[in-house]
């Protein structure tokens, strides 16, 4: 009985993905067909169609797995300790200082090698 439920669910998942593809294709076609209409109306309709397609996609097995991944990612983002303004400013200044030092070293090497090659070539 479990096998028939899985096969039935897989068949329904395939049908749901066809519905998602049809919604997205209809949105693209409608956006092209109604090109003369206001951009605001077309964008609002596309957002609604994309939301409907997303709602159907989440009802599939892969969609549920993806939704769980998004929820887990959001939980992990909450655990991140973000730097404050002072730490960000200090890190930025350190990076800028190192970029300037490396740029000066490369400029010096380029100048030195240029002089050496000029001396060899004459």
Biopython code that builds the backbone (N, CA, C, O; Angstrom):
import numpy as np
from Bio.PDB.StructureBuilder import StructureBuilder

atoms = [
    (1, "UNK", "N", (0.819, -1.180, 0.000)),
    (1, "UNK", "CA", (0.000, 0.000, 0.000)),
    (1, "UNK", "C", (0.870, 1.255, 0.000)),
    (1, "UNK", "O", (0.499, 2.260, -0.605)),
    (2, "UNK", "N", (2.013, 1.210, 0.664)),
    (2, "UNK", "CA", (2.907, 2.350, 0.702)),
    (2, "UNK", "C", (3.440, 2.656, -0.693)),
    (2, "UNK", "O", (3.575, 3.822, -1.064)),
    (3, "UNK", "N", (3.740, 1.628, -1.457)),
    (3, "UNK", "CA", (4.265, 1.821, -2.803)),
    (3, "UNK", "C", (3.248, 2.529, -3.691)),
    (3, "UNK", "O", (3.613, 3.411, -4.469)),
    (4, "UNK", "N", (1.976, 2.150, -3.582)),
    (4, "UNK", "CA", (0.961, 2.798, -4.405)),
    (4, "UNK", "C", (0.767, 4.252, -3.990)),
    (4, "UNK", "O", (0.516, 5.104, -4.843)),
    (5, "UNK", "N", (0.878, 4.553, -2.696)),
    (5, "UNK", "CA", (0.770, 5.936, -2.247)),
    (5, "UNK", "C", (1.943, 6.756, -2.769)),
    (5, "UNK", "O", (1.768, 7.896, -3.198)),
    (6, "UNK", "N", (3.146, 6.171, -2.734)),
    (6, "UNK", "CA", (4.318, 6.867, -3.244)),
    (6, "UNK", "C", (4.191, 7.101, -4.737)),
    (6, "UNK", "O", (4.491, 8.196, -5.213)),
    (7, "UNK", "N", (3.757, 6.106, -5.479)),
    (7, "UNK", "CA", (3.581, 6.262, -6.920)),
    (7, "UNK", "C", (2.510, 7.301, -7.209)),
    (7, "UNK", "O", (2.665, 8.107, -8.127)),
    (8, "UNK", "N", (1.428, 7.297, -6.444)),
    (8, "UNK", "CA", (0.365, 8.271, -6.632)),
    (8, "UNK", "C", (0.870, 9.679, -6.323)),
    (8, "UNK", "O", (0.571, 10.628, -7.049)),
    (9, "UNK", "N", (1.639, 9.805, -5.239)),
    (9, "UNK", "CA", (2.189, 11.107, -4.868)),
    (9, "UNK", "C", (3.169, 11.598, -5.930)),
    (9, "UNK", "O", (3.171, 12.784, -6.261)),
    (10, "UNK", "N", (4.010, 10.699, -6.475)),
    (10, "UNK", "CA", (4.948, 11.075, -7.517)),
    (10, "UNK", "C", (4.204, 11.542, -8.765)),
    (10, "UNK", "O", (4.615, 12.505, -9.412)),
    (11, "UNK", "N", (3.115, 10.862, -9.102)),
    (11, "UNK", "CA", (2.322, 11.280, -10.249)),
    (11, "UNK", "C", (1.699, 12.649, -10.027)),
    (11, "UNK", "O", (1.646, 13.475, -10.937)),
    (12, "UNK", "N", (1.225, 12.880, -8.802)),
    (12, "UNK", "CA", (0.669, 14.191, -8.482)),
    (12, "UNK", "C", (1.750, 15.257, -8.465)),
    (12, "UNK", "O", (1.507, 16.392, -8.874)),
    (13, "UNK", "N", (2.946, 14.904, -7.995)),
    (13, "UNK", "CA", (4.052, 15.861, -8.016)),
    (13, "UNK", "C", (4.379, 16.275, -9.445)),
    (13, "UNK", "O", (4.610, 17.451, -9.724)),
    (14, "UNK", "N", (4.394, 15.293, -10.349)),
    (14, "UNK", "CA", (4.664, 15.619, -11.755)),
    (14, "UNK", "C", (3.586, 16.551, -12.301)),
    (14, "UNK", "O", (3.889, 17.496, -13.030)),
    (15, "UNK", "N", (2.338, 16.285, -11.951)),
    (15, "UNK", "CA", (1.240, 17.144, -12.400)),
    (15, "UNK", "C", (1.385, 18.543, -11.810)),
    (15, "UNK", "O", (1.132, 19.534, -12.496)),
    (16, "UNK", "N", (1.789, 18.631, -10.547)),
    (16, "UNK", "CA", (1.983, 19.941, -9.915)),
    (16, "UNK", "C", (3.106, 20.717, -10.600)),
    (16, "UNK", "O", (2.999, 21.931, -10.781)),
    (17, "UNK", "N", (4.183, 20.025, -10.984)),
    (17, "UNK", "CA", (5.274, 20.713, -11.686)),
    (17, "UNK", "C", (4.819, 21.184, -13.055)),
    (17, "UNK", "O", (5.266, 22.228, -13.529)),
    (18, "UNK", "N", (3.934, 20.429, -13.699)),
    (18, "UNK", "CA", (3.376, 20.871, -14.987)),
    (18, "UNK", "C", (2.544, 22.134, -14.776)),
    (18, "UNK", "O", (2.592, 23.058, -15.589)),
    (19, "UNK", "N", (1.783, 22.171, -13.688)),
    (19, "UNK", "CA", (0.986, 23.361, -13.375)),
    (19, "UNK", "C", (1.908, 24.554, -13.115)),
    (19, "UNK", "O", (1.628, 25.662, -13.573)),
    (20, "UNK", "N", (3.000, 24.338, -12.388)),
    (20, "UNK", "CA", (3.960, 25.415, -12.125)),
    (20, "UNK", "C", (4.533, 25.939, -13.437)),
    (20, "UNK", "O", (4.598, 27.150, -13.651)),
    (21, "UNK", "N", (4.947, 25.032, -14.312)),
    (21, "UNK", "CA", (5.506, 25.441, -15.603)),
    (21, "UNK", "C", (4.462, 26.184, -16.428)),
    (21, "UNK", "O", (4.781, 27.174, -17.086)),
    (22, "UNK", "N", (3.214, 25.712, -16.396)),
    (22, "UNK", "CA", (2.156, 26.377, -17.155)),
    (22, "UNK", "C", (1.891, 27.778, -16.608)),
    (22, "UNK", "O", (1.697, 28.718, -17.378)),
    (23, "UNK", "N", (1.884, 27.918, -15.290)),
    (23, "UNK", "CA", (1.688, 29.241, -14.698)),
    (23, "UNK", "C", (2.807, 30.201, -15.098)),
    (23, "UNK", "O", (2.552, 31.347, -15.468)),
    (24, "UNK", "N", (4.033, 29.726, -15.020)),
    (24, "UNK", "CA", (5.163, 30.587, -15.387)),
    (24, "UNK", "C", (5.150, 30.928, -16.873)),
    (24, "UNK", "O", (5.401, 32.071, -17.255)),
    (25, "UNK", "N", (4.858, 29.938, -17.705)),
    (25, "UNK", "CA", (4.786, 30.199, -19.148)),
    (25, "UNK", "C", (3.642, 31.163, -19.456)),
    (25, "UNK", "O", (3.783, 32.055, -20.293)),
    (26, "UNK", "N", (2.509, 30.980, -18.776)),
    (26, "UNK", "CA", (1.387, 31.896, -18.967)),
    (26, "UNK", "C", (1.734, 33.306, -18.527)),
    (26, "UNK", "O", (1.316, 34.274, -19.162)),
    (27, "UNK", "N", (2.493, 33.433, -17.449)),
    (27, "UNK", "CA", (2.926, 34.752, -16.999)),
    (27, "UNK", "C", (3.832, 35.435, -18.000)),
    (27, "UNK", "O", (3.692, 36.628, -18.268)),
    (28, "UNK", "N", (4.765, 34.669, -18.554)),
    (28, "UNK", "CA", (5.677, 35.241, -19.560)),
    (28, "UNK", "C", (4.897, 35.638, -20.814)),
    (28, "UNK", "O", (5.087, 36.724, -21.362)),
    (29, "UNK", "N", (4.021, 34.742, -21.256)),
    (29, "UNK", "CA", (3.227, 35.042, -22.451)),
    (29, "UNK", "C", (2.312, 36.248, -22.204)),
    (29, "UNK", "O", (2.206, 37.134, -23.052)),
    (30, "UNK", "N", (1.656, 36.278, -21.048)),
    (30, "UNK", "CA", (0.768, 37.391, -20.731)),
    (30, "UNK", "C", (1.513, 38.706, -20.647)),
    (30, "UNK", "O", (0.998, 39.737, -21.078)),
    (31, "UNK", "N", (2.717, 38.688, -20.100)),
    (31, "UNK", "CA", (3.515, 39.901, -20.027)),
    (31, "UNK", "C", (3.863, 40.413, -21.418)),
    (31, "UNK", "O", (3.882, 41.621, -21.654)),
    (32, "UNK", "N", (4.138, 39.495, -22.333)),
    (32, "UNK", "CA", (4.445, 39.891, -23.708)),
    (32, "UNK", "C", (3.181, 40.349, -24.425)),
    (32, "UNK", "O", (3.196, 41.361, -25.127)),
    (33, "UNK", "N", (2.101, 39.619, -24.254)),
    (33, "UNK", "CA", (0.844, 39.908, -24.948)),
    (33, "UNK", "C", (0.278, 41.264, -24.516)),
    (33, "UNK", "O", (-0.224, 42.025, -25.343)),
    (34, "UNK", "N", (0.362, 41.553, -23.234)),
    (34, "UNK", "CA", (-0.161, 42.811, -22.711)),
    (34, "UNK", "C", (0.958, 43.844, -22.551)),
    (34, "UNK", "O", (0.963, 44.599, -21.579)),
    (35, "UNK", "N", (1.884, 43.884, -23.475)),
    (35, "UNK", "CA", (3.019, 44.798, -23.421)),
    (35, "UNK", "C", (2.616, 46.254, -23.447)),
    (35, "UNK", "O", (3.363, 47.099, -22.953)),
    (36, "UNK", "N", (1.469, 46.577, -24.002)),
    (36, "UNK", "CA", (1.024, 47.965, -24.087)),
    (36, "UNK", "C", (0.414, 48.449, -22.773)),
    (36, "UNK", "O", (0.254, 49.654, -22.577)),
    (37, "UNK", "N", (0.077, 47.546, -21.888)),
    (37, "UNK", "CA", (-0.527, 47.927, -20.606)),
    (37, "UNK", "C", (0.533, 48.545, -19.694)),
    (37, "UNK", "O", (1.730, 48.485, -19.974)),
    (38, "UNK", "N", (0.066, 49.133, -18.609)),
    (38, "UNK", "CA", (0.950, 49.771, -17.650)),
    (38, "UNK", "C", (1.916, 48.747, -17.040)),
    (38, "UNK", "O", (1.535, 47.617, -16.733)),
    (39, "UNK", "N", (3.144, 49.160, -16.877)),
    (39, "UNK", "CA", (4.164, 48.281, -16.301)),
    (39, "UNK", "C", (3.782, 47.869, -14.876)),
    (39, "UNK", "O", (4.039, 46.737, -14.467)),
    (40, "UNK", "N", (3.175, 48.777, -14.130)),
    (40, "UNK", "CA", (2.779, 48.470, -12.757)),
    (40, "UNK", "C", (1.799, 47.302, -12.726)),
    (40, "UNK", "O", (1.958, 46.386, -11.919)),
    (41, "UNK", "N", (0.788, 47.322, -13.595)),
    (41, "UNK", "CA", (-0.197, 46.236, -13.622)),
    (41, "UNK", "C", (0.448, 44.918, -14.031)),
    (41, "UNK", "O", (0.144, 43.869, -13.464)),
    (42, "UNK", "N", (1.333, 44.976, -15.012)),
    (42, "UNK", "CA", (1.987, 43.751, -15.463)),
    (42, "UNK", "C", (2.864, 43.161, -14.368)),
    (42, "UNK", "O", (2.882, 41.945, -14.181)),
    (43, "UNK", "N", (3.591, 44.007, -13.643)),
    (43, "UNK", "CA", (4.452, 43.522, -12.563)),
    (43, "UNK", "C", (3.608, 42.927, -11.441)),
    (43, "UNK", "O", (3.942, 41.870, -10.905)),
    (44, "UNK", "N", (2.513, 43.603, -11.083)),
    (44, "UNK", "CA", (1.650, 43.074, -10.027)),
    (44, "UNK", "C", (1.073, 41.715, -10.408)),
    (44, "UNK", "O", (1.030, 40.803, -9.583)),
    (45, "UNK", "N", (0.633, 41.580, -11.652)),
    (45, "UNK", "CA", (0.091, 40.301, -12.108)),
    (45, "UNK", "C", (1.174, 39.230, -12.115)),
    (45, "UNK", "O", (0.924, 38.090, -11.725)),
    (46, "UNK", "N", (2.383, 39.593, -12.558)),
    (46, "UNK", "CA", (3.482, 38.624, -12.546)),
    (46, "UNK", "C", (3.835, 38.190, -11.126)),
    (46, "UNK", "O", (4.159, 37.024, -10.899)),
    (47, "UNK", "N", (3.776, 39.110, -10.175)),
    (47, "UNK", "CA", (4.059, 38.753, -8.780)),
    (47, "UNK", "C", (3.006, 37.781, -8.263)),
    (47, "UNK", "O", (3.335, 36.821, -7.566)),
    (48, "UNK", "N", (1.741, 38.026, -8.600)),
    (48, "UNK", "CA", (0.672, 37.132, -8.176)),
    (48, "UNK", "C", (0.835, 35.754, -8.811)),
    (48, "UNK", "O", (0.688, 34.734, -8.137)),
    (49, "UNK", "N", (1.142, 35.725, -10.114)),
    (49, "UNK", "CA", (1.324, 34.446, -10.813)),
    (49, "UNK", "C", (2.531, 33.690, -10.243)),
    (49, "UNK", "O", (2.471, 32.476, -10.047)),
    (50, "UNK", "N", (3.625, 34.414, -9.978)),
    (50, "UNK", "CA", (4.809, 33.770, -9.403)),
    (50, "UNK", "C", (4.503, 33.245, -8.002)),
    (50, "UNK", "O", (4.983, 32.176, -7.626)),
    (51, "UNK", "N", (3.708, 33.987, -7.227)),
    (51, "UNK", "CA", (3.312, 33.516, -5.905)),
    (51, "UNK", "C", (2.474, 32.251, -5.987)),
    (51, "UNK", "O", (2.652, 31.320, -5.201)),
    (52, "UNK", "N", (1.547, 32.230, -6.961)),
    (52, "UNK", "CA", (0.718, 31.034, -7.146)),
    (52, "UNK", "C", (1.586, 29.849, -7.567)),
    (52, "UNK", "O", (1.398, 28.735, -7.078)),
    (53, "UNK", "N", (2.535, 30.089, -8.473)),
    (53, "UNK", "CA", (3.425, 29.010, -8.909)),
    (53, "UNK", "C", (4.273, 28.520, -7.738)),
    (53, "UNK", "O", (4.488, 27.317, -7.590)),
    (54, "UNK", "N", (4.754, 29.440, -6.908)),
    (54, "UNK", "CA", (5.522, 29.046, -5.731)),
    (54, "UNK", "C", (4.697, 28.252, -4.737)),
    (54, "UNK", "O", (5.182, 27.292, -4.137)),
    (55, "UNK", "N", (3.433, 28.663, -4.566)),
    (55, "UNK", "CA", (2.549, 27.941, -3.646)),
    (55, "UNK", "C", (2.299, 26.515, -4.136)),
    (55, "UNK", "O", (2.251, 25.581, -3.335)),
    (56, "UNK", "N", (2.141, 26.350, -5.435)),
    (56, "UNK", "CA", (1.944, 25.001, -5.985)),
    (56, "UNK", "C", (3.238, 24.200, -5.869)),
    (56, "UNK", "O", (3.206, 23.013, -5.544)),
    (57, "UNK", "N", (4.371, 24.843, -6.132)),
    (57, "UNK", "CA", (5.656, 24.142, -6.078)),
    (57, "UNK", "C", (5.976, 23.655, -4.664)),
    (57, "UNK", "O", (6.566, 22.589, -4.492)),
    (58, "UNK", "N", (5.592, 24.426, -3.665)),
    (58, "UNK", "CA", (5.870, 24.039, -2.279)),
    (58, "UNK", "C", (5.064, 22.804, -1.879)),
    (58, "UNK", "O", (5.423, 22.111, -0.927)),
    (59, "UNK", "N", (3.998, 22.529, -2.585)),
    (59, "UNK", "CA", (3.167, 21.361, -2.269)),
    (59, "UNK", "C", (3.791, 20.057, -2.745)),
    (59, "UNK", "O", (3.302, 18.983, -2.395)),
    (60, "UNK", "N", (4.868, 20.124, -3.543)),
    (60, "UNK", "CA", (5.532, 18.911, -4.012)),
    (60, "UNK", "C", (6.562, 18.450, -2.985)),
    (60, "UNK", "O", (6.876, 19.178, -2.043)),
    (61, "UNK", "N", (7.080, 17.255, -3.167)),
    (61, "UNK", "CA", (8.075, 16.717, -2.236)),
    (61, "UNK", "C", (9.355, 17.558, -2.256)),
    (61, "UNK", "O", (9.886, 17.914, -1.204)),
    (62, "UNK", "N", (9.842, 17.871, -3.451)),
    (62, "UNK", "CA", (11.058, 18.682, -3.553)),
    (62, "UNK", "C", (10.811, 20.103, -3.057)),
    (62, "UNK", "O", (11.699, 20.732, -2.481)),
    (63, "UNK", "N", (9.609, 20.597, -3.285)),
    (63, "UNK", "CA", (9.261, 21.929, -2.802)),
    (63, "UNK", "C", (9.262, 21.989, -1.287)),
    (63, "UNK", "O", (9.712, 22.976, -0.705)),
    (64, "UNK", "N", (8.757, 20.934, -0.637)),
    (64, "UNK", "CA", (8.770, 20.896, 0.833)),
    (64, "UNK", "C", (10.195, 20.837, 1.356)),
    (64, "UNK", "O", (10.520, 21.490, 2.348)),
    (65, "UNK", "N", (11.044, 20.065, 0.701)),
    (65, "UNK", "CA", (12.447, 19.980, 1.109)),
    (65, "UNK", "C", (13.118, 21.346, 0.959)),
    (65, "UNK", "O", (13.877, 21.768, 1.830)),
    (66, "UNK", "N", (12.835, 22.033, -0.148)),
    (66, "UNK", "CA", (13.403, 23.365, -0.379)),
    (66, "UNK", "C", (12.907, 24.346, 0.673)),
    (66, "UNK", "O", (13.686, 25.158, 1.173)),
    (67, "UNK", "N", (11.625, 24.285, 1.017)),
    (67, "UNK", "CA", (11.065, 25.176, 2.035)),
    (67, "UNK", "C", (11.729, 24.929, 3.385)),
    (67, "UNK", "O", (12.037, 25.878, 4.106)),
    (68, "UNK", "N", (11.952, 23.666, 3.730)),
    (68, "UNK", "CA", (12.649, 23.338, 4.984)),
    (68, "UNK", "C", (14.075, 23.889, 4.967)),
    (68, "UNK", "O", (14.563, 24.385, 5.983)),
    (69, "UNK", "N", (14.743, 23.804, 3.812)),
    (69, "UNK", "CA", (16.090, 24.351, 3.682)),
    (69, "UNK", "C", (16.083, 25.857, 3.926)),
    (69, "UNK", "O", (16.960, 26.380, 4.614)),
    (70, "UNK", "N", (15.093, 26.558, 3.363)),
    (70, "UNK", "CA", (15.002, 27.998, 3.572)),
    (70, "UNK", "C", (14.765, 28.335, 5.049)),
    (70, "UNK", "O", (15.361, 29.274, 5.578)),
    (71, "UNK", "N", (13.899, 27.571, 5.705)),
    (71, "UNK", "CA", (13.642, 27.823, 7.123)),
    (71, "UNK", "C", (14.893, 27.561, 7.960)),
    (71, "UNK", "O", (15.189, 28.319, 8.883)),
    (72, "UNK", "N", (15.629, 26.491, 7.644)),
    (72, "UNK", "CA", (16.864, 26.196, 8.369)),
    (72, "UNK", "C", (17.924, 27.269, 8.124)),
    (72, "UNK", "O", (18.661, 27.638, 9.038)),
    (73, "UNK", "N", (17.997, 27.766, 6.896)),
    (73, "UNK", "CA", (18.956, 28.829, 6.586)),
    (73, "UNK", "C", (18.626, 30.095, 7.368)),
    (73, "UNK", "O", (19.526, 30.782, 7.851)),
    (74, "UNK", "N", (17.350, 30.400, 7.494)),
    (74, "UNK", "CA", (16.944, 31.582, 8.261)),
    (74, "UNK", "C", (17.333, 31.428, 9.729)),
    (74, "UNK", "O", (17.772, 32.391, 10.358)),
    (75, "UNK", "N", (17.175, 30.225, 10.277)),
    (75, "UNK", "CA", (17.569, 29.973, 11.662)),
    (75, "UNK", "C", (19.073, 30.165, 11.819)),
    (75, "UNK", "O", (19.526, 30.748, 12.805)),
    (76, "UNK", "N", (19.847, 29.679, 10.853)),
    (76, "UNK", "CA", (21.305, 29.823, 10.931)),
    (76, "UNK", "C", (21.731, 31.284, 10.803)),
    (76, "UNK", "O", (22.695, 31.708, 11.440)),
    (77, "UNK", "N", (21.020, 32.053, 9.985)),
    (77, "UNK", "CA", (21.353, 33.476, 9.838)),
    (77, "UNK", "C", (21.132, 34.208, 11.155)),
    (77, "UNK", "O", (21.879, 35.129, 11.487)),
    (78, "UNK", "N", (20.121, 33.808, 11.898)),
    (78, "UNK", "CA", (19.870, 34.436, 13.202)),
    (78, "UNK", "C", (20.996, 34.148, 14.189)),
    (78, "UNK", "O", (21.210, 34.923, 15.121)),
    (79, "UNK", "N", (21.713, 33.054, 14.000)),
    (79, "UNK", "CA", (22.800, 32.688, 14.915)),
    (79, "UNK", "C", (24.089, 33.463, 14.636)),
    (79, "UNK", "O", (24.993, 33.482, 15.471)),
    (80, "UNK", "N", (24.175, 34.097, 13.474)),
    (80, "UNK", "CA", (25.400, 34.802, 13.092)),
    (80, "UNK", "C", (25.569, 36.040, 13.958)),
    (80, "UNK", "O", (24.613, 36.775, 14.205)),
    (81, "UNK", "N", (26.798, 36.262, 14.419)),
    (81, "UNK", "CA", (27.110, 37.467, 15.179)),
    (81, "UNK", "C", (27.638, 38.489, 14.177)),
    (81, "UNK", "O", (28.750, 38.358, 13.665)),
    (82, "UNK", "N", (26.833, 39.497, 13.909)),
    (82, "UNK", "CA", (27.204, 40.503, 12.919)),
    (82, "UNK", "C", (28.087, 41.553, 13.576)),
    (82, "UNK", "O", (27.872, 41.903, 14.736)),
    (83, "UNK", "N", (29.092, 42.066, 12.837)),
    (83, "UNK", "CA", (29.980, 43.077, 13.429)),
    (83, "UNK", "C", (29.235, 44.404, 13.615)),
    (83, "UNK", "O", (28.306, 44.733, 12.878)),
    (84, "UNK", "N", (29.681, 45.148, 14.629)),
    (84, "UNK", "CA", (29.081, 46.465, 14.827)),
    (84, "UNK", "C", (29.798, 47.482, 13.934)),
    (84, "UNK", "O", (30.711, 47.127, 13.189)),
    (85, "UNK", "N", (29.387, 48.719, 14.014)),
    (85, "UNK", "CA", (29.926, 49.750, 13.120)),
    (85, "UNK", "C", (31.428, 49.950, 13.340)),
    (85, "UNK", "O", (32.184, 50.109, 12.381)),
    (86, "UNK", "N", (31.851, 49.943, 14.589)),
    (86, "UNK", "CA", (33.269, 50.159, 14.896)),
    (86, "UNK", "C", (34.142, 49.034, 14.321)),
    (86, "UNK", "O", (35.185, 49.300, 13.724)),
    (87, "UNK", "N", (33.716, 47.795, 14.499)),
    (87, "UNK", "CA", (34.477, 46.659, 13.963)),
    (87, "UNK", "C", (34.528, 46.702, 12.434)),
    (87, "UNK", "O", (35.560, 46.399, 11.837)),
    (88, "UNK", "N", (33.424, 47.075, 11.809)),
    (88, "UNK", "CA", (33.385, 47.167, 10.352)),
    (88, "UNK", "C", (34.333, 48.251, 9.865)),
    (88, "UNK", "O", (35.053, 48.049, 8.887)),
    (89, "UNK", "N", (34.342, 49.399, 10.534)),
    (89, "UNK", "CA", (35.225, 50.495, 10.139)),
    (89, "UNK", "C", (36.688, 50.089, 10.302)),
    (89, "UNK", "O", (37.504, 50.363, 9.422)),
    (90, "UNK", "N", (37.028, 49.441, 11.412)),
    (90, "UNK", "CA", (38.411, 49.017, 11.639)),
    (90, "UNK", "C", (38.859, 48.008, 10.586)),
    (90, "UNK", "O", (39.965, 48.106, 10.054)),
    (91, "UNK", "N", (38.012, 47.056, 10.292)),
    (91, "UNK", "CA", (38.356, 46.040, 9.290)),
    (91, "UNK", "C", (38.532, 46.675, 7.916)),
    (91, "UNK", "O", (39.448, 46.316, 7.175)),
    (92, "UNK", "N", (37.665, 47.607, 7.580)),
    (92, "UNK", "CA", (37.772, 48.291, 6.289)),
    (92, "UNK", "C", (39.073, 49.074, 6.194)),
    (92, "UNK", "O", (39.738, 49.046, 5.158)),
    (93, "UNK", "N", (39.441, 49.769, 7.260)),
    (93, "UNK", "CA", (40.690, 50.540, 7.253)),
    (93, "UNK", "C", (41.903, 49.623, 7.142)),
    (93, "UNK", "O", (42.865, 49.965, 6.455)),
    (94, "UNK", "N", (41.881, 48.475, 7.799)),
    (94, "UNK", "CA", (42.990, 47.524, 7.700)),
    (94, "UNK", "C", (43.117, 47.019, 6.267)),
    (94, "UNK", "O", (44.225, 46.921, 5.740)),
    (95, "UNK", "N", (41.999, 46.703, 5.640)),
    (95, "UNK", "CA", (42.031, 46.218, 4.257)),
    (95, "UNK", "C", (42.570, 47.303, 3.336)),
    (95, "UNK", "O", (43.403, 47.020, 2.475)),
    (96, "UNK", "N", (42.110, 48.541, 3.500)),
    (96, "UNK", "CA", (42.608, 49.633, 2.663)),
    (96, "UNK", "C", (44.114, 49.843, 2.845)),
    (96, "UNK", "O", (44.836, 50.065, 1.873)),
    (97, "UNK", "N", (44.585, 49.773, 4.101)),
    (97, "UNK", "CA", (46.019, 49.944, 4.356)),
    (97, "UNK", "C", (46.822, 48.839, 3.675)),
    (97, "UNK", "O", (47.856, 49.111, 3.063)),
    (98, "UNK", "N", (46.357, 47.600, 3.775)),
    (98, "UNK", "CA", (47.077, 46.500, 3.136)),
    (98, "UNK", "C", (47.061, 46.621, 1.613)),
    (98, "UNK", "O", (48.051, 46.290, 0.959)),
    (99, "UNK", "N", (45.970, 47.082, 1.051)),
    (99, "UNK", "CA", (45.895, 47.279, -0.400)),
    (99, "UNK", "C", (46.905, 48.340, -0.831)),
    (99, "UNK", "O", (47.581, 48.180, -1.847)),
    (100, "UNK", "N", (47.005, 49.402, -0.076)),
    (100, "UNK", "CA", (47.970, 50.460, -0.409)),
    (100, "UNK", "C", (49.397, 49.949, -0.292)),
    (100, "UNK", "O", (50.226, 50.244, -1.152)),
    (101, "UNK", "N", (49.702, 49.186, 0.759)),
    (101, "UNK", "CA", (51.061, 48.642, 0.941)),
    (101, "UNK", "C", (51.412, 47.703, -0.206)),
    (101, "UNK", "O", (52.505, 47.800, -0.764)),
    (102, "UNK", "N", (50.524, 46.812, -0.562)),
    (102, "UNK", "CA", (50.795, 45.882, -1.659)),
    (102, "UNK", "C", (50.933, 46.638, -2.973)),
    (102, "UNK", "O", (51.788, 46.299, -3.790)),
    (103, "UNK", "N", (50.106, 47.657, -3.189)),
    (103, "UNK", "CA", (50.210, 48.460, -4.408)),
    (103, "UNK", "C", (51.568, 49.148, -4.491)),
    (103, "UNK", "O", (52.168, 49.197, -5.564)),
    (104, "UNK", "N", (52.061, 49.679, -3.372)),
    (104, "UNK", "CA", (53.381, 50.330, -3.365)),
    (104, "UNK", "C", (54.499, 49.323, -3.628)),
    (104, "UNK", "O", (55.459, 49.628, -4.336)),
    (105, "UNK", "N", (54.376, 48.133, -3.062)),
    (105, "UNK", "CA", (55.386, 47.088, -3.301)),
    (105, "UNK", "C", (55.402, 46.710, -4.783)),
    (105, "UNK", "O", (56.470, 46.613, -5.387)),
    (106, "UNK", "N", (54.245, 46.499, -5.358)),
    (106, "UNK", "CA", (54.182, 46.140, -6.780)),
    (106, "UNK", "C", (54.690, 47.277, -7.667)),
    (106, "UNK", "O", (55.374, 47.030, -8.660)),
    (107, "UNK", "N", (54.358, 48.519, -7.313)),
    (107, "UNK", "CA", (54.861, 49.664, -8.078)),
    (107, "UNK", "C", (56.385, 49.734, -8.003)),
    (107, "UNK", "O", (57.057, 49.992, -9.002)),
    (108, "UNK", "N", (56.918, 49.500, -6.801)),
    (108, "UNK", "CA", (58.369, 49.529, -6.641)),
    (108, "UNK", "C", (59.050, 48.422, -7.434)),
    (108, "UNK", "O", (60.066, 48.669, -8.083)),
    (109, "UNK", "N", (58.509, 47.207, -7.394)),
    (109, "UNK", "CA", (59.080, 46.112, -8.174)),
    (109, "UNK", "C", (59.005, 46.389, -9.671)),
    (109, "UNK", "O", (59.950, 46.107, -10.409)),
    (110, "UNK", "N", (57.892, 46.935, -10.111)),
    (110, "UNK", "CA", (57.729, 47.253, -11.528)),
    (110, "UNK", "C", (58.745, 48.303, -11.964)),
    (110, "UNK", "O", (59.350, 48.184, -13.030)),
    (111, "UNK", "N", (58.927, 49.316, -11.150)),
    (111, "UNK", "CA", (59.895, 50.369, -11.473)),
    (111, "UNK", "C", (61.316, 49.808, -11.491)),
    (111, "UNK", "O", (62.087, 50.106, -12.403)),
    (112, "UNK", "N", (61.666, 49.002, -10.495)),
    (112, "UNK", "CA", (63.001, 48.410, -10.416)),
    (112, "UNK", "C", (63.285, 47.514, -11.617)),
    (112, "UNK", "O", (64.345, 47.606, -12.237)),
    (113, "UNK", "N", (62.315, 46.635, -11.941)),
    (113, "UNK", "CA", (62.500, 45.755, -13.091)),
    (113, "UNK", "C", (62.552, 46.544, -14.399)),
    (113, "UNK", "O", (63.283, 46.174, -15.318)),
    (114, "UNK", "N", (61.792, 47.612, -14.485)),
    (114, "UNK", "CA", (61.837, 48.470, -15.675)),
    (114, "UNK", "C", (63.211, 49.094, -15.861)),
    (114, "UNK", "O", (63.733, 49.129, -16.976)),
    (115, "UNK", "N", (63.803, 49.587, -14.771)),
    (115, "UNK", "CA", (65.142, 50.174, -14.836)),
    (115, "UNK", "C", (66.177, 49.110, -15.220)),
    (115, "UNK", "O", (67.083, 49.368, -16.012)),
    (116, "UNK", "N", (66.026, 47.903, -14.641)),
    (116, "UNK", "CA", (66.982, 46.832, -14.948)),
    (116, "UNK", "C", (66.903, 46.422, -16.430)),
    (116, "UNK", "O", (67.929, 46.217, -17.079)),
    (117, "UNK", "N", (65.721, 46.311, -16.933)),
    (117, "UNK", "CA", (65.555, 45.929, -18.355)),
    (117, "UNK", "C", (66.061, 47.047, -19.250)),
    (117, "UNK", "O", (66.699, 46.779, -20.268)),
    (118, "UNK", "N", (65.789, 48.285, -18.892)),
    (118, "UNK", "CA", (66.291, 49.420, -19.685)),
    (118, "UNK", "C", (67.814, 49.432, -19.693)),
    (118, "UNK", "O", (68.434, 49.731, -20.714)),
    (119, "UNK", "N", (68.419, 49.104, -18.544)),
    (119, "UNK", "CA", (69.887, 49.054, -18.481)),
    (119, "UNK", "C", (70.453, 47.924, -19.336)),
    (119, "UNK", "O", (71.512, 48.094, -19.940)),
    (120, "UNK", "N", (69.771, 46.764, -19.406)),
    (120, "UNK", "CA", (70.261, 45.666, -20.209)),
    (120, "UNK", "C", (70.079, 45.929, -21.704)),
    (120, "UNK", "O", (70.955, 45.623, -22.513)),
    (121, "UNK", "N", (68.943, 46.494, -22.048)),
    (121, "UNK", "CA", (68.660, 46.735, -23.474)),
    (121, "UNK", "C", (69.472, 47.931, -23.954)),
    (121, "UNK", "O", (69.965, 47.928, -25.082)),
    (122, "UNK", "N", (69.614, 48.932, -23.133)),
    (122, "UNK", "CA", (70.422, 50.070, -23.484)),
    (122, "UNK", "C", (69.637, 51.202, -23.932)),
    (122, "UNK", "O", (70.195, 52.247, -24.266)),
]
sb = StructureBuilder()
sb.init_structure("model")
sb.init_model(0)
sb.init_chain("A")
sb.init_seg("    ")
for serial, (resi, resn, name, xyz) in enumerate(atoms, 1):
    if name == "N":
        sb.init_residue(resn, " ", resi, " ")
    sb.init_atom(name, np.array(xyz, "f"), 0.0, 1.0, " ", f" {name:<3s}", serial, name[0])
structure = sb.get_structure()
